[in-house]
Amino acid sequence: MFPSINEQLDVIRSGAIEIIPEEELIKKLEKSIKTNKQLIIKLGCDPSKPDLHIGHAVVLGKLRQFQDLGHKAILIIGDFTAMIGDPSGKNKTRPPLTLDETRINGQTYLEQATKILREDNLEVRYNSEWLNKMNFNDVIGLAAKYTVAQMLERDDFSKRYGSGQPISLHELLYPLAQAMDSVVIDSDVELGGTDQKFNLIVGREIQKAYNKEPQCILTMPILEGTDGVEKMSKSLNNYIALTDPPKEMFGKTMSIPDDLIVRYFRYAARANEKEVIELEKGLKSGEIHPRNAKVQTAKRIIELYYNKEEADKAEEEFQKIFVNKDIPNEIDEKILSFDEPVQPLMDVLVSSGLMPSKKEAKRKIEEGGVYIDGERASDPFIKVDLSTKKLFKVGKKTFLYLKNNA
């Protein structure tokens, strides 16, 4: 049923940052082969927002590898823990969510995660199933199994405590709550990003406190966003969502800094190590141009979530807009509702949603980044006649037809 120990370890180690402790994982794999029993591989996702992005896909891809090796994947949708809010990497308390909000988001997580995970070897659990049933006595009993000193070993908490930033008591309960997930499902291995290491270790310790065999931990790298600075995040608008249309996936990938190409090729496009080494060598020697490497990466990413045809179309569309300076084949149209069809350009840009404010609109026009029917608009105070449909272009890739209904 299972590949050999060495074959499994080659797959499991690939791309991983840490396996804690690896010798225990080897013993678990040996026992799994001997008893012909699957290991339980856990991944928890808190649905604090409705969309998954390719940063999440790094660890989801590792979970898929465990499935392909014959093990059972359990995806924990943290609809209860999302109400608390994971304090990992946060310098302030997160705003609370309701259980209804987390469940709505959780449903979209499931739909998106199965773009990567196999459904035939997957179990999905919502942790409100057990956490919602715990009474105050249960919570006190759980809290008694971990000390304040242990909790303050967490870098996030120690920094906030040292700088006088408030830490709410419910945040201290978060690692314990998610640890109960591991206890309930008898997790053998838990996966997470490197920022989740503390939480995963707490899960291991709480399993021991409940006389369970402790899970092993595998951490994966955190993928930087398209800005190349911060980790990928919707709140920072530097993400590529799993549900982005192919042309958006392509354009966003082409915008990444050159020094991120290899990481995106390895983790986002899921290239094998031989391909990664070849790309790295080619970029270093100059045989491969960074732009061509980005094209290859972008197409591989699109093929993962769509197909080769969509990847080819996205490349063709990008070529037309950015290389040949053509306009795309399909452009959205918006009808505005001013009382009069002739309006100041800045008002049009803001009302249409092309710019967030008049100040930003003025700046963009003065930079030469606004075109109307192919002509650059140089005066922020001109008026535009929208009695007939006009094509607006803002920046390098935003196109929109506008017309007034008056």
C-alpha positions as CSV (number, residue, x, y, z in Angstrom):
1,M,0.0,0.0,0.0
2,F,2.9,2.4,0.8
3,P,6.2,3.2,-0.9
4,S,9.4,2.4,1.0
5,I,10.6,4.5,3.9
6,N,13.3,6.2,1.8
7,E,10.9,6.9,-1.1
8,Q,8.5,8.5,1.3
9,L,11.1,10.5,3.1
10,D,12.5,11.9,-0.2
11,V,9.0,13.3,-1.0
12,I,8.2,14.4,2.6
13,R,11.6,16.3,3.0
14,S,11.3,18.1,-0.4
15,G,10.7,21.8,0.2
16,A,10.2,21.3,4.0
17,I,11.9,23.7,6.4
18,E,11.8,21.5,9.5
19,I,10.6,18.0,10.6
20,I,10.3,17.8,14.4
21,P,11.5,15.3,15.4
22,E,12.4,13.4,12.2
23,E,13.4,10.2,14.0
24,E,9.9,9.9,15.4
25,L,8.4,10.4,11.9
26,I,10.6,7.6,10.6
27,K,9.2,5.3,13.4
28,K,5.7,6.3,12.5
29,L,6.3,5.5,8.8
30,E,7.9,2.2,9.7
31,K,4.9,1.2,11.9
32,S,2.5,2.4,9.1
33,I,4.1,0.1,6.6
34,K,4.3,-2.8,9.0
35,T,0.6,-2.5,10.1
36,N,-0.6,-1.4,6.7
37,K,-2.3,1.6,8.4
38,Q,-2.5,5.2,7.1
39,L,-0.9,8.0,9.1
40,I,-3.3,10.9,10.0
41,I,-1.9,14.1,8.5
42,K,-3.5,17.3,9.9
43,L,-3.7,20.7,8.4
44,G,-5.7,23.5,10.1
45,C,-7.0,26.5,8.3
46,D,-8.8,29.4,10.0
47,P,-11.3,30.9,7.6
48,S,-10.8,34.5,8.8
49,K,-11.3,35.6,5.1
50,P,-13.1,33.9,2.3
51,D,-10.2,33.4,-0.2
52,L,-7.2,31.1,-0.3
53,H,-4.1,32.2,-2.2
54,I,-1.0,30.5,-3.6
55,G,0.8,31.1,-0.3
56,H,-1.7,28.8,1.3
57,A,-1.2,26.4,-1.5
58,V,2.5,25.7,-0.5
59,V,1.4,23.7,2.6
60,L,-1.7,22.3,0.8
61,G,0.6,20.9,-1.8
62,K,2.6,19.1,0.9
63,L,-0.7,17.7,2.3
64,R,-1.5,16.4,-1.2
65,Q,1.9,14.7,-1.3
66,F,1.1,12.8,1.9
67,Q,-2.2,11.8,0.3
68,D,-0.4,10.5,-2.8
69,L,1.9,8.5,-0.5
70,G,-1.2,6.7,0.8
71,H,-1.9,8.6,4.0
72,K,-5.1,10.2,5.2
73,A,-5.4,14.0,5.1
74,I,-7.6,15.7,7.6
75,L,-8.4,19.3,6.8
76,I,-9.5,21.1,10.0
77,I,-11.7,24.2,9.1
78,G,-11.2,26.3,12.2
79,D,-14.6,27.9,12.3
80,F,-14.4,28.1,16.1
81,T,-10.7,29.2,16.4
82,A,-11.2,31.8,13.7
83,M,-13.5,33.6,16.1
84,I,-10.6,33.9,18.5
85,G,-8.1,34.9,15.8
86,D,-4.6,33.4,15.4
87,P,-2.1,35.8,17.1
88,S,0.8,34.4,15.0
89,G,2.8,37.4,13.7
90,K,0.3,39.9,15.0
91,N,1.3,43.0,17.0
92,K,-2.3,43.6,18.1
93,T,-5.5,41.8,18.9
94,R,-7.5,40.7,15.8
95,P,-11.1,41.9,15.5
96,P,-13.5,39.1,16.4
97,L,-15.7,37.2,13.8
98,T,-19.0,35.5,14.4
99,L,-19.4,31.7,14.0
100,D,-21.8,32.4,11.0
101,E,-19.1,34.5,9.3
102,T,-16.4,31.8,9.8
103,R,-18.7,29.0,8.5
104,I,-19.5,31.0,5.3
105,N,-15.8,31.5,4.7
106,G,-15.1,27.9,5.7
107,Q,-17.3,26.6,2.9
108,T,-15.3,28.6,0.3
109,Y,-12.1,27.2,1.8
110,L,-13.3,23.7,1.2
111,E,-14.2,24.4,-2.4
112,Q,-10.8,26.0,-3.1
113,A,-8.7,23.5,-1.2
114,T,-10.0,20.7,-3.3
115,K,-8.4,22.3,-6.3
116,I,-5.2,20.9,-4.8
117,L,-6.3,18.0,-2.5
118,R,-7.6,14.6,-3.5
119,E,-11.2,14.2,-2.4
120,D,-10.9,10.4,-2.2
121,N,-8.5,10.4,0.7
122,L,-9.6,13.5,2.5
123,E,-11.7,14.1,5.7
124,V,-12.9,17.6,6.5
125,R,-13.8,18.5,10.1
126,Y,-15.0,21.8,11.6
127,N,-13.5,22.4,15.1
128,S,-16.6,23.9,16.4
129,E,-17.8,20.3,16.5
130,W,-15.8,19.7,19.7
131,L,-14.7,23.2,20.9
132,N,-18.3,24.5,21.0
133,K,-19.2,21.7,23.4
134,M,-16.5,22.4,25.9
135,N,-17.8,23.9,29.2
136,F,-15.9,26.2,31.5
137,N,-14.7,23.2,33.6
138,D,-13.2,21.7,30.4
139,V,-11.5,25.0,29.5
140,I,-10.0,25.3,33.0
141,G,-8.7,21.7,32.7
142,L,-7.2,22.4,29.4
143,A,-5.6,25.7,30.6
144,A,-4.1,23.8,33.5
145,K,-2.0,21.7,31.2
146,Y,0.2,24.7,30.0
147,T,2.0,27.4,31.9
148,V,2.1,31.1,31.4
149,A,5.9,30.9,31.1
150,Q,5.6,28.4,28.3
151,M,3.1,30.6,26.5
152,L,5.3,33.7,26.8
153,E,8.1,31.8,25.1
154,R,6.1,32.6,22.0
155,D,7.9,35.4,20.1
156,D,4.7,37.3,19.3
157,F,3.6,37.4,22.9
158,S,7.0,38.2,24.4
159,K,7.5,41.2,22.0
160,R,4.0,42.5,22.7
161,Y,4.4,42.1,26.4
162,G,7.8,43.7,26.4
163,S,6.6,46.7,24.4
164,G,3.5,47.2,26.5
165,Q,1.1,46.1,23.8
166,P,-2.0,44.5,25.3
167,I,-2.5,40.7,25.1
168,S,-6.1,39.6,25.7
169,L,-6.5,36.4,27.7
170,H,-8.5,34.7,24.9
171,E,-5.4,35.0,22.7
172,L,-3.5,32.9,25.1
173,L,-6.2,30.2,24.7
174,Y,-5.8,30.1,20.9
175,P,-2.8,27.7,20.8
176,L,-4.6,25.5,23.4
177,A,-7.8,25.5,21.4
178,Q,-6.2,24.5,18.1
179,A,-4.1,21.9,20.1
180,M,-7.4,20.2,21.0
181,D,-7.9,19.5,17.3
182,S,-4.8,17.3,17.3
183,V,-6.1,15.5,20.5
184,V,-9.5,14.8,19.0
185,I,-8.4,13.5,15.6
186,D,-5.3,11.7,16.9
187,S,-3.0,13.5,14.6
188,D,0.2,11.8,13.6
189,V,1.7,14.7,11.7
190,E,0.7,18.3,11.6
191,L,1.6,20.7,8.8
192,G,2.0,24.4,8.8
193,G,4.0,27.5,7.7
194,T,7.1,28.4,9.7
195,D,5.0,31.1,11.5
196,Q,2.8,28.2,12.9
197,K,5.7,26.4,14.6
198,F,4.8,27.5,18.1
199,N,1.1,26.4,17.7
200,L,2.1,23.0,16.3
201,I,4.5,22.4,19.2
202,V,1.7,23.2,21.7
203,G,-0.5,20.7,19.9
204,R,2.2,18.1,20.4
205,E,2.6,18.9,24.1
206,I,-1.2,18.9,24.7
207,Q,-1.5,15.5,23.1
208,K,1.1,14.2,25.6
209,A,-0.9,15.8,28.5
210,Y,-4.0,13.8,27.3
211,N,-1.9,10.6,27.1
212,K,-1.9,10.5,23.3
213,E,1.0,9.7,21.0
214,P,2.4,13.1,20.1
215,Q,2.3,14.3,16.5
216,C,5.4,15.1,14.5
217,I,5.6,18.6,13.0
218,L,6.5,19.6,9.4
219,T,6.9,23.3,8.6
220,M,6.9,24.8,5.1
221,P,8.2,28.1,4.0
222,I,6.1,31.2,3.9
223,L,5.8,32.6,0.3
224,E,6.4,36.3,-0.1
225,G,3.7,38.4,-1.9
226,T,4.0,39.8,-5.3
227,D,5.7,43.0,-3.8
228,G,8.6,40.8,-2.7
229,V,8.6,42.4,0.8
230,E,5.8,41.1,3.0
231,K,4.4,37.6,3.2
232,M,1.5,37.0,0.8
233,S,-1.7,38.5,2.3
234,K,-5.1,39.7,1.0
235,S,-4.9,42.7,3.4
236,L,-1.7,43.8,1.8
237,N,-3.1,43.3,-1.7
238,N,0.1,41.3,-2.7
239,Y,-1.6,38.0,-3.3
240,I,-2.5,35.6,-6.1
241,A,-5.8,34.0,-5.2
242,L,-6.6,30.4,-6.2
243,T,-9.8,31.7,-7.8
244,D,-8.1,34.6,-9.7
245,P,-8.9,34.4,-13.5
246,P,-6.0,33.1,-15.6
247,K,-5.1,36.5,-17.0
248,E,-4.9,38.0,-13.5
249,M,-2.7,35.1,-12.3
250,F,-0.4,35.6,-15.3
251,G,-0.2,39.4,-14.8
252,K,0.5,39.2,-11.1
253,T,3.2,36.6,-11.5
254,M,4.9,38.7,-14.2
255,S,5.0,41.6,-11.7
256,I,7.1,39.8,-9.1
257,P,10.7,41.0,-8.5
258,D,13.3,39.0,-10.3
259,D,14.8,37.6,-7.1
260,L,11.6,35.8,-6.3
261,I,11.4,33.9,-9.6
262,V,13.1,30.7,-8.3
263,R,11.0,30.6,-5.1
264,Y,7.7,31.0,-7.0
265,F,8.8,28.4,-9.5
266,R,9.6,25.9,-6.7
267,Y,6.7,26.6,-4.3
268,A,3.9,28.2,-6.3
269,A,4.4,26.4,-9.6
270,R,5.5,23.2,-7.7
271,A,8.4,22.4,-10.1
272,N,10.6,19.5,-9.2
273,E,14.1,20.0,-7.8
274,K,15.8,19.2,-11.1
275,E,13.8,21.8,-12.9
276,V,14.4,24.4,-10.2
277,I,18.2,23.8,-10.4
278,E,18.2,24.2,-14.2
279,L,16.2,27.4,-13.9
280,E,18.5,28.7,-11.2
281,K,21.6,27.9,-13.3
282,G,20.1,29.5,-16.4
283,L,19.2,32.7,-14.6
284,K,22.6,33.0,-13.1
285,S,24.5,32.4,-16.3
286,G,22.2,34.7,-18.3
287,E,21.0,31.9,-20.6
288,I,17.5,32.3,-19.3
289,H,16.1,35.9,-19.3
290,P,14.1,36.7,-16.1
291,R,11.1,37.7,-18.2
292,N,11.0,34.2,-19.9
293,A,11.4,32.5,-16.5
294,K,8.4,34.5,-15.2
295,V,6.4,33.4,-18.2
296,Q,7.2,29.8,-17.6
297,T,6.3,30.2,-13.9
298,A,3.1,32.0,-14.6
299,K,1.9,29.3,-17.1
300,R,2.8,26.5,-14.7
301,I,0.7,28.1,-12.0
302,I,-2.3,28.6,-14.3
303,E,-2.0,25.0,-15.5
304,L,-2.2,23.8,-11.8
305,Y,-5.6,25.5,-11.3
306,Y,-7.0,25.6,-14.9
307,N,-5.4,24.0,-17.9
308,K,-2.7,24.5,-20.6
309,E,-5.2,26.2,-23.0
310,E,-6.0,28.9,-20.4
311,A,-2.3,29.3,-19.7
312,D,-1.6,29.9,-23.4
313,K,-4.5,32.3,-23.7
314,A,-3.3,34.3,-20.7
315,E,0.2,34.6,-22.2
316,E,-1.2,35.7,-25.5
317,E,-3.4,38.3,-23.8
318,F,-0.4,39.6,-21.8
319,Q,1.7,39.9,-25.0
320,K,-1.0,41.9,-26.7
321,I,-1.4,44.4,-23.8
322,F,2.1,44.8,-22.5
323,V,4.4,43.9,-25.3
324,N,2.5,44.8,-28.4
325,K,0.6,47.6,-26.6
326,D,-2.8,46.3,-27.9
327,I,-6.0,46.3,-25.9
328,P,-7.5,43.1,-24.5
329,N,-10.1,41.1,-26.4
330,E,-12.6,41.4,-23.5
331,I,-13.1,44.7,-21.6
332,D,-15.8,45.3,-18.9
333,E,-18.3,48.1,-19.5
334,K,-19.8,50.3,-16.7
335,I,-22.7,52.7,-17.0
336,L,-22.5,55.8,-14.8
337,S,-25.4,57.8,-13.5
338,F,-24.4,61.5,-13.5
339,D,-27.2,64.0,-14.1
340,E,-25.2,65.4,-17.1
341,P,-23.0,63.4,-19.5
342,V,-20.2,65.9,-19.4
343,Q,-18.2,65.6,-16.2
344,P,-14.8,66.4,-14.7
345,L,-12.3,63.7,-15.5
346,M,-11.4,63.2,-11.8
347,D,-15.0,62.7,-10.8
348,V,-15.4,60.1,-13.6
349,L,-12.3,58.2,-12.4
350,V,-13.5,58.1,-8.8
351,S,-17.2,57.4,-9.6
352,S,-16.3,54.5,-11.9
353,G,-14.0,52.9,-9.2
354,L,-10.9,53.3,-11.4
355,M,-9.3,55.5,-8.7
356,P,-10.0,55.6,-5.0
357,S,-10.0,59.4,-4.6
358,K,-9.6,62.7,-6.5
359,K,-6.2,63.1,-4.9
360,E,-5.0,59.8,-6.3
361,A,-6.8,60.5,-9.7
362,K,-5.0,63.9,-10.0
363,R,-1.6,62.2,-9.2
364,K,-2.2,59.4,-11.7
365,I,-3.2,61.9,-14.5
366,E,-0.2,64.1,-13.8
367,E,2.1,61.0,-14.0
368,G,0.7,60.3,-17.5
369,G,-1.0,57.1,-16.5
370,V,-4.6,57.9,-17.7
371,Y,-5.7,57.4,-21.4
372,I,-9.1,58.1,-23.0
373,D,-9.7,56.3,-26.3
374,G,-5.9,55.9,-26.7
375,E,-5.0,59.5,-26.0
376,R,-3.1,60.4,-22.9
377,A,-5.0,62.8,-20.5
378,S,-2.6,65.4,-19.3
379,D,-5.0,67.9,-17.6
380,P,-6.7,66.7,-14.4
381,F,-9.3,69.4,-14.7
382,I,-10.6,68.6,-18.2
383,K,-14.2,67.5,-18.7
384,V,-15.2,64.3,-20.5
385,D,-18.3,63.8,-22.6
386,L,-19.7,60.4,-21.8
387,S,-22.8,60.6,-24.0
388,T,-21.0,58.0,-26.1
389,K,-19.0,55.1,-24.8
390,K,-15.3,55.8,-24.2
391,L,-12.4,53.5,-23.4
392,F,-10.4,54.4,-20.3
393,K,-7.0,52.9,-19.5
394,V,-5.5,53.5,-16.1
395,G,-1.9,52.4,-15.5
396,K,-0.5,49.6,-17.5
397,K,-3.3,47.0,-17.3
398,T,-6.6,48.5,-16.2
399,F,-9.1,48.9,-19.1
400,L,-12.8,49.9,-18.7
401,Y,-15.5,51.2,-21.1
402,L,-17.5,54.0,-19.6
403,K,-20.8,55.7,-20.6
404,N,-23.3,57.8,-18.8
405,N,-27.0,56.9,-18.7
406,A,-28.3,60.5,-18.8
